[in-house]
Amino acid sequence: MWQFWLIVAGICFVIESFTVGFLVFWFGVGALAALVTDLFITDSMIVQSIIFIITSTVLLIFTKPFVKKFIKANETVTTNVYSIIGKEGIVLEKIDNVNSTGKVKVNGELWSAFSDTNIEKDEKIKVVSIEGVKLKVEKLPVSNKMV
């Protein structure tokens, strides 16, 4: 019967190679435990099945929190232009919505900008959002003014 458990373990490991959840792996390890039980302890399929179920379940329950620390499937990383949202910068040209003017420097890059209020040159700003090719910014408190 050891051949059966070897095939089950192989199938589990192959399936695990196509997934990212690190779930089926433990069933493969359980099948290997059942294989060892068949080779060295007993020929009883019932005992082997119990060893398979217990080993797989115990490994699954006790290692899942540990594995979650290393696998972050739901974590998204902002990239490209959206990575500057929330960053601080400085006004290079007065932001005046009436005259449609305003330039800011954020992360070493020059951007056109607008705001709900006028913001003077050399004021420190924070990027709120990106609308088209312009940054929507807000003025930071006076204590953060660059000199």
N, CA, C and O of each residue as an XYZ file, in Angstrom:
588
protein
N       0.817     -1.209      0.000
C       0.000      0.000      0.000
C       0.855      1.264      0.000
O       0.331      2.350     -0.248
N       2.153      1.156      0.270
C       3.017      2.336      0.337
C       3.034      3.101     -0.968
O       3.220      4.318     -0.973
N       2.837      2.384     -2.108
C       2.826      3.043     -3.414
C       1.665      4.034     -3.518
O       1.803      5.102     -4.115
N       0.527      3.672     -2.934
C      -0.632      4.561     -2.944
C      -0.298      5.877     -2.252
O      -0.599      6.947     -2.781
N       0.327      5.809     -1.066
C       0.650      7.017     -0.313
C       1.725      7.848     -1.021
O       1.728      9.076     -0.937
N       2.635      7.165     -1.718
C       3.657      7.886     -2.488
C       3.014      8.658     -3.639
O       3.402      9.793     -3.916
N       2.039      8.052     -4.307
C       1.323      8.726     -5.399
C       0.513      9.904     -4.858
O       0.524     10.986     -5.445
N      -0.186      9.699     -3.745
C      -0.968     10.788     -3.134
C      -0.052     11.954     -2.763
O      -0.383     13.109     -3.031
N       1.092     11.663     -2.151
C       2.040     12.717     -1.767
C       2.541     13.451     -3.005
O       2.607     14.680     -3.014
N       2.891     12.709     -4.045
C       3.370     13.337     -5.285
C       2.324     14.239     -5.906
O       2.640     15.345     -6.343
N       1.088     13.785     -5.950
C      -0.004     14.598     -6.508
C      -0.189     15.874     -5.679
O      -0.358     16.959     -6.234
N      -0.155     15.739     -4.358
C      -0.310     16.922     -3.487
C       0.808     17.926     -3.722
O       0.547     19.127     -3.791
N       2.046     17.463     -3.845
C       3.174     18.377     -4.045
C       3.109     19.045     -5.416
O       3.472     20.213     -5.552
N       2.651     18.319     -6.423
C       2.496     18.919     -7.759
C       1.393     19.973     -7.739
O       1.568     21.058     -8.294
N       0.269     19.673     -7.112
C      -0.830     20.652     -7.004
C      -0.350     21.880     -6.241
O      -0.674     23.003     -6.626
N       0.417     21.690     -5.163
C       0.920     22.813     -4.372
C       1.823     23.722     -5.193
O       1.867     24.929     -4.956
N       2.536     23.162     -6.145
C       3.431     23.991     -6.965
C       2.659     24.959     -7.855
O       3.235     25.924     -8.358
N       1.379     24.720     -8.055
C       0.553     25.611     -8.876
C      -0.304     26.564     -8.048
O      -1.031     27.385     -8.607
N      -0.225     26.464     -6.726
C      -1.029     27.330     -5.870
C      -0.130     28.213     -5.022
O       1.078     27.987     -4.955
N      -0.710     29.217     -4.374
C       0.061     30.102     -3.515
C      -0.379     30.025     -2.054
O       0.174     30.734     -1.213
N      -1.335     29.201     -1.741
C      -1.900     29.168     -0.400
C      -1.139     28.336      0.605
O      -1.392     28.461      1.803
N      -0.203     27.479      0.170
C       0.555     26.604      1.045
C      -0.391     25.760      1.894
O      -0.241     25.672      3.113
N      -1.374     25.138      1.226
C      -2.372     24.334      1.919
C      -2.208     22.860      1.584
O      -2.159     22.022      2.485
N      -2.123     22.539      0.310
C      -2.081     21.147     -0.141
C      -0.769     20.473      0.274
O      -0.700     19.249      0.382
N       0.260     21.275      0.502
C       1.561     20.750      0.930
C       1.426     19.871      2.164
O       2.053     18.815      2.252
N       0.605     20.310      3.121
C       0.482     19.558      4.371
C      -0.206     18.214      4.166
O       0.048     17.271      4.916
N      -1.063     18.115      3.170
C      -1.673     16.816      2.858
C      -0.622     15.884      2.254
O      -0.657     14.672      2.469
N       0.303     16.459      1.503
C       1.415     15.666      0.972
C       2.292     15.141      2.096
O       2.719     13.987      2.066
N       2.564     15.979      3.086
C       3.359     15.543      4.243
C       2.591     14.468      5.021
O       3.189     13.504      5.498
N       1.278     14.629      5.150
C       0.452     13.613      5.809
C       0.502     12.289      5.068
O       0.528     11.224      5.685
N       0.516     12.357      3.743
C       0.618     11.128      2.950
C       1.980     10.468      3.160
O       2.070      9.242      3.214
N       3.033     11.265      3.280
C       4.360     10.692      3.555
C       4.397     10.044      4.937
O       5.043      9.013      5.121
N       3.704     10.648      5.915
C       3.638     10.049      7.254
C       2.890      8.706      7.192
O       3.273      7.741      7.854
N       1.835      8.663      6.396
C       1.095      7.403      6.234
C       1.967      6.362      5.524
O       1.895      5.174      5.838
N       2.784      6.804      4.573
C       3.703      5.900      3.867
C       4.706      5.288      4.848
O       4.959      4.084      4.816
N       5.275      6.126      5.717
C       6.227      5.634      6.722
C       5.529      4.660      7.675
O       6.111      3.654      8.080
N       4.289      4.963      8.025
C       3.516      4.062      8.889
C       3.333      2.704      8.218
O       3.444      1.666      8.870
N       3.052      2.714      6.918
C       2.873      1.464      6.175
C       4.173      0.664      6.118
O       4.161     -0.558      6.266
N       5.289      1.352      5.904
C       6.562      0.647      5.755
C       7.087      0.077      7.069
O       7.654     -1.016      7.082
N       6.907      0.802      8.177
C       7.574      0.413      9.414
C       6.658     -0.010     10.566
O       7.125     -0.635     11.518
N       5.368      0.316     10.498
C       4.535      0.047     11.672
C       3.446     -0.990     11.391
O       3.424     -2.051     12.015
N       2.542     -0.685     10.453
C       1.408     -1.585     10.243
C       0.935     -1.550      8.794
O       1.156     -0.569      8.085
N       0.293     -2.608      8.368
C      -0.285     -2.680      7.026
C      -1.748     -2.248      7.022
O      -2.384     -2.240      5.968
N      -2.284     -1.895      8.166
C      -3.695     -1.536      8.282
C      -3.976     -0.202      7.583
O      -3.403      0.829      7.935
N      -4.854     -0.241      6.601
C      -5.227      0.971      5.868
C      -5.967      1.952      6.770
O      -5.867      3.164      6.575
N      -6.698      1.450      7.742
C      -7.431      2.316      8.670
C      -6.445      3.123      9.516
O      -6.617      4.331      9.680
N      -5.420      2.471     10.051
C      -4.417      3.156     10.863
C      -3.672      4.179      9.999
O      -3.433      5.306     10.433
N      -3.313      3.787      8.790
C      -2.604      4.700      7.885
C      -3.454      5.926      7.557
O      -2.950      7.048      7.519
N      -4.743      5.703      7.323
C      -5.650      6.814      7.027
C      -5.784      7.753      8.218
O      -5.835      8.972      8.051
N      -5.842      7.186      9.420
C      -5.925      8.006     10.626
C      -4.647      8.834     10.782
O      -4.714     10.018     11.112
N      -3.490      8.222     10.548
C      -2.208      8.949     10.616
C      -2.198     10.073      9.584
O      -1.758     11.183      9.881
N      -2.681      9.792      8.373
C      -2.746     10.807      7.315
C      -3.613     11.993      7.746
O      -3.211     13.148      7.605
N      -4.798     11.698      8.268
C      -5.737     12.758      8.667
C      -5.188     13.559      9.847
O      -5.220     14.790      9.828
N      -4.691     12.880     10.860
C      -4.181     13.576     12.049
C      -2.972     14.437     11.695
O      -2.912     15.605     12.080
N      -2.011     13.873     10.966
C      -0.799     14.622     10.604
C      -1.145     15.840      9.761
O      -0.657     16.937     10.031
N      -1.974     15.662      8.753
C      -2.351     16.781      7.879
C      -3.072     17.872      8.655
O      -2.783     19.056      8.484
N      -4.010     17.474      9.508
C      -4.790     18.444     10.279
C      -3.925     19.205     11.272
O      -4.019     20.428     11.369
N      -3.089     18.496     12.005
C      -2.231     19.140     13.001
C      -1.274     20.123     12.313
O      -1.122     21.256     12.770
N      -0.635     19.703     11.231
C       0.285     20.596     10.527
C      -0.447     21.815      9.965
O       0.060     22.935     10.022
N      -1.618     21.591      9.434
C      -2.406     22.684      8.862
C      -2.794     23.702      9.926
O      -2.665     24.907      9.707
N      -3.265     23.234     11.068
C      -3.722     24.124     12.136
C      -2.554     24.894     12.765
O      -2.650     26.102     12.978
N      -1.462     24.201     13.058
C      -0.374     24.844     13.803
C       0.578     25.662     12.935
O       1.280     26.532     13.449
N       0.613     25.405     11.649
C       1.551     26.173     10.813
C       0.880     27.300     10.040
O       1.576     28.160      9.499
N      -0.433     27.325      9.971
C      -1.127     28.369      9.207
C      -0.793     29.779      9.711
O      -0.493     30.641      8.885
N      -0.828     30.062     11.023
C      -0.458     31.412     11.470
C       0.997     31.755     11.135
O       1.306     32.899     10.801
N       1.878     30.772     11.225
C       3.286     31.001     10.903
C       3.460     31.322      9.418
O       4.219     32.222      9.060
N       2.764     30.594      8.566
C       2.866     30.801      7.120
C       2.268     32.147      6.718
O       2.768     32.784      5.791
N       1.207     32.595      7.397
C       0.570     33.878      7.073
C       1.533     35.050      7.235
O       1.381     36.070      6.564
N       2.520     34.915      8.116
C       3.500     35.978      8.296
C       4.350     36.165      7.052
O       4.809     37.273      6.774
N       4.565     35.091      6.300
C       5.447     35.147      5.149
C       4.707     35.300      3.826
O       5.280     35.784      2.849
N       3.451     34.896      3.783
C       2.661     35.008      2.562
C       1.667     36.135      2.754
O       0.766     36.038      3.587
N       1.822     37.190      1.995
C       0.937     38.345      2.110
C       0.192     38.505      0.790
O       0.515     39.377     -0.017
N      -0.793     37.666      0.583
C      -1.507     37.662     -0.687
C      -2.400     38.874     -0.875
O      -2.595     39.325     -2.004
N      -2.953     39.417      0.222
C      -3.889     40.532      0.096
C      -3.224     41.901      0.141
O      -3.888     42.919     -0.054
N      -1.939     41.934      0.393
C      -1.251     43.217      0.502
C      -0.938     43.753     -0.890
O      -0.291     43.084     -1.696
N      -1.405     44.967     -1.158
C      -1.117     45.580     -2.440
C      -0.091     46.689     -2.256
O      -0.091     47.398     -1.249
N       0.761     46.821     -3.224
C       1.795     47.835     -3.185
C       1.496     48.850     -4.274
O       1.354     48.494     -5.444
N       1.402     50.118     -3.883
C       1.157     51.144     -4.877
C       2.445     51.418     -5.628
O       3.520     51.530     -5.037
N       2.317     51.523     -6.923
C       3.485     51.743     -7.758
C       3.229     52.883     -8.721
O       2.127     53.427     -8.797
N       4.264     53.227     -9.447
C       4.219     54.260    -10.471
C       3.713     55.565     -9.895
O       4.109     55.960     -8.799
N       2.845     56.232    -10.625
C       2.419     57.568    -10.249
C       1.627     57.572     -8.936
O       1.694     58.548     -8.189
N       0.891     56.520     -8.644
C       0.052     56.493     -7.446
C       0.872     56.360     -6.162
O       0.341     56.545     -5.067
N       2.146     56.043     -6.290
C       2.982     55.920     -5.100
C       3.276     57.276     -4.467
O       3.750     57.318     -3.332
N       3.014     58.386     -5.158
C       3.292     59.704     -4.571
C       2.122     60.270     -3.782
O       2.263     61.306     -3.133
N       0.976     59.614     -3.825
C      -0.157     60.070     -3.016
C       0.229     59.961     -1.539
O       0.670     58.911     -1.072
N       0.054     61.064     -0.821
C       0.426     61.113      0.591
C       1.824     61.660      0.826
O       2.193     61.939      1.966
N       2.601     61.817     -0.227
C       3.964     62.352     -0.086
C       3.924     63.869      0.057
O       2.949     64.521     -0.318
N       4.992     64.406      0.600
C       5.114     65.846      0.774
C       6.004     66.416     -0.313
O       6.869     65.731     -0.859
N       5.773     67.688     -0.615
C       6.574     68.381     -1.609
C       6.583     69.871     -1.325
O       6.170     70.313     -0.252
N       7.060     70.651     -2.304
C       7.155     72.096     -2.132
C       6.590     72.787     -3.369
O       6.730     72.294     -4.488
N       5.957     73.925     -3.155
C       5.368     74.697     -4.251
C       6.481     75.488     -4.930
O       7.196     76.243     -4.271
N       6.632     75.321     -6.237
C       7.624     76.063     -7.012
C       7.008     77.271     -7.708
O       7.680     78.274     -7.948
N       5.721     77.161     -8.030
C       4.968     78.260     -8.647
C       3.638     78.341     -7.937
O       2.975     77.322     -7.744
N       3.234     79.542     -7.542
C       2.005     79.744     -6.767
C       0.842     78.970     -7.381
O       0.611     79.006     -8.590
N       0.116     78.266     -6.506
C      -1.074     77.534     -6.949
C      -2.250     78.494     -6.858
O      -2.662     78.911     -5.776
N      -2.779     78.831     -8.039
C      -3.880     79.790     -8.152
C      -4.914     79.177     -9.086
O      -4.698     79.105    -10.296
N      -6.028     78.737     -8.530
C      -7.045     78.054     -9.338
C      -7.747     78.987    -10.311
O      -8.202     78.536    -11.362
N      -7.852     80.276     -9.994
C      -8.507     81.231    -10.888
C      -7.705     81.374    -12.179
O      -8.276     81.402    -13.269
N      -6.386     81.463    -12.056
C      -5.522     81.619    -13.218
C      -4.975     80.285    -13.734
O      -4.183     80.264    -14.676
N      -5.382     79.203    -13.138
C      -4.928     77.856    -13.521
C      -3.409     77.741    -13.533
O      -2.829     77.246    -14.500
N      -2.767     78.194    -12.468
C      -1.322     78.065    -12.359
C      -0.978     77.255    -11.126
O      -1.773     77.135    -10.194
N       0.195     76.715    -11.140
C       0.678     75.981     -9.973
C       1.591     74.851    -10.373
O       1.233     73.996    -11.183
N       2.780     74.858     -9.791
C       3.754     73.791    -10.011
C       4.312     73.388     -8.654
O       4.564     74.228     -7.790
N       4.497     72.097     -8.489
C       5.068     71.575     -7.260
C       6.178     70.580     -7.589
O       6.256     70.044     -8.694
N       7.021     70.355     -6.603
C       8.072     69.354     -6.742
C       7.845     68.300     -5.674
O       7.838     68.598     -4.480
N       7.656     67.055     -6.122
C       7.424     65.926     -5.222
C       8.350     64.798     -5.659
O       8.376     64.425     -6.832
N       9.099     64.266     -4.720
C      10.053     63.182     -5.018
C      11.007     63.541     -6.149
O      11.384     62.679     -6.943
N      11.393     64.794     -6.226
C      12.332     65.222     -7.248
C      11.720     65.419     -8.622
O      12.441     65.681     -9.585
N      10.409     65.299     -8.731
C       9.724     65.455    -10.012
C       8.856     66.705     -9.994
O       8.276     67.055     -8.966
N       8.772     67.373    -11.138
C       7.974     68.580    -11.298
C       6.579     68.203    -11.781
O       6.432     67.452    -12.745
N       5.546     68.731    -11.101
C       4.160     68.419    -11.423
C       3.338     69.700    -11.490
O       3.612     70.663    -10.774
N       2.322     69.701    -12.363
C       1.290     70.740    -12.301
C       0.380     70.373    -11.141
O       0.140     69.197    -10.865
N      -0.121     71.404    -10.466
C      -0.916     71.110     -9.276
C      -2.074     72.081     -9.134
O      -2.051     73.183     -9.683
N      -3.084     71.661     -8.392
C      -4.206     72.520     -8.018
C      -4.604     72.178     -6.596
O      -4.229     71.142     -6.048
N      -5.383     73.094     -6.016
C      -5.801     72.908     -4.635
C      -7.150     73.580     -4.437
O      -7.603     74.334     -5.298
N      -7.784     73.314     -3.321
C      -9.042     73.975     -2.983
C      -8.804     75.430     -2.595
O      -9.715     76.255     -2.676
N      -7.594     75.741     -2.179
C      -7.229     77.112     -1.798
C      -5.939     77.500     -2.510
O      -5.187     76.633     -2.955
N      -5.687     78.785     -2.616
C      -4.427     79.252     -3.186
C      -3.293     78.947     -2.216
O      -3.445     79.073     -1.001
N      -2.147     78.541     -2.776
C      -0.984     78.225     -1.955
C       0.212     78.970     -2.544
O       0.483     78.888     -3.742
N       0.909     79.685     -1.695
C       2.035     80.508     -2.124
C       3.276     79.666     -2.421
O       3.395     78.523     -1.982
N       4.194     80.267     -3.181
C       5.465     79.651     -3.513
C       6.236     79.350     -2.218
O       6.144     80.094     -1.242
N       6.987     78.263     -2.231
C       7.836     77.786     -1.129
C       7.059     77.208      0.056
O       7.656     76.866      1.076
N       5.739     77.098     -0.069
C       4.945     76.428      0.971
C       5.117     74.917      0.817
O       5.306     74.415     -0.291
N       5.050     74.216      1.913
C       5.129     72.766      1.894
C       3.724     72.206      1.698
O       2.767     72.681      2.309
N       3.607     71.182      0.833
C       2.291     70.602      0.516
C       2.328     69.088      0.694
O       3.379     68.464      0.843
N       1.129     68.544      0.670
C       0.963     67.093      0.704
C       0.060     66.705     -0.461
O      -0.954     67.361     -0.698
N       0.412     65.647     -1.191
C      -0.385     65.180     -2.330
C      -1.609     64.440     -1.816
O      -1.497     63.488     -1.045
N      -2.802     64.899     -2.263
C      -4.058     64.296     -1.835
C      -4.521     63.247     -2.846
O      -4.942     62.154     -2.467
N      -4.441     63.588     -4.136
C      -4.868     62.656     -5.179
C      -4.260     63.079     -6.511
O      -3.570     64.094     -6.608
N      -4.531     62.288     -7.515
C      -4.085     62.591     -8.869
C      -5.318     62.623     -9.755
O      -6.088     61.664     -9.801
N      -5.494     63.721    -10.450
C      -6.638     63.864    -11.359
C      -6.088     64.236    -12.728
O      -5.640     65.359    -12.959
N      -6.136     63.265    -13.621
C      -5.560     63.473    -14.945
C      -4.047     63.531    -14.824
O      -3.412     62.586    -14.357
N      -3.466     64.675    -15.261
C      -2.015     64.841    -15.171
C      -1.635     65.861    -14.098
O      -0.492     66.316    -14.049
N      -2.582     66.216    -13.246
C      -2.323     67.198    -12.191
C      -2.494     66.558    -10.824
O      -3.296     65.647    -10.616
N      -1.699     67.083     -9.907
C      -1.818     66.638     -8.525
C      -2.757     67.551     -7.775
O      -2.677     68.773     -7.895
N      -3.649     66.958     -6.999
C      -4.441     67.739     -6.064
C      -3.669     67.737     -4.764
O      -3.345     66.679     -4.224
N      -3.370     68.941     -4.255
C      -2.539     69.051     -3.068
C      -3.248     69.858     -1.990
O      -4.222     70.564     -2.254
N      -2.740     69.738     -0.777
C      -3.221     70.562      0.326
C      -2.007     71.123      1.054
O      -0.945     70.505      1.118
N      -2.205     72.297      1.588
C      -1.128     72.982      2.306
C      -0.914     72.323      3.655
O      -1.867     71.989      4.358
N       0.355     72.142      4.006
C       0.686     71.633      5.318
C       0.718     72.779      6.315
O       0.843     73.934      5.908
N       0.611     72.502      7.591
C       0.629     73.555      8.590
C       1.864     74.462      8.452
O       2.898     74.054      7.923
N       1.723     75.696      8.942
C       2.762     76.724      8.805
C       4.095     76.263      9.390
O       5.145     76.658      8.882
N       4.088     75.451     10.427
C       5.334     75.030     11.067
C       6.218     74.223     10.114
O       7.420     74.095     10.347
N       5.631     73.675      9.038
C       6.381     72.870      8.076
C       6.863     73.681      6.880
O       7.331     73.099      5.902
N       6.763     75.017      6.928
C       7.146     75.859      5.801
C       8.647     75.790      5.611
O       9.414     75.923      6.565
N       9.063     75.578      4.348
C      10.483     75.519      4.025
C      11.035     76.922      3.847
O      10.350     77.802      3.327
N      12.259     77.129      4.273
C      12.870     78.460      4.146
C      13.997     78.388      3.142
O      14.654     79.395      2.878
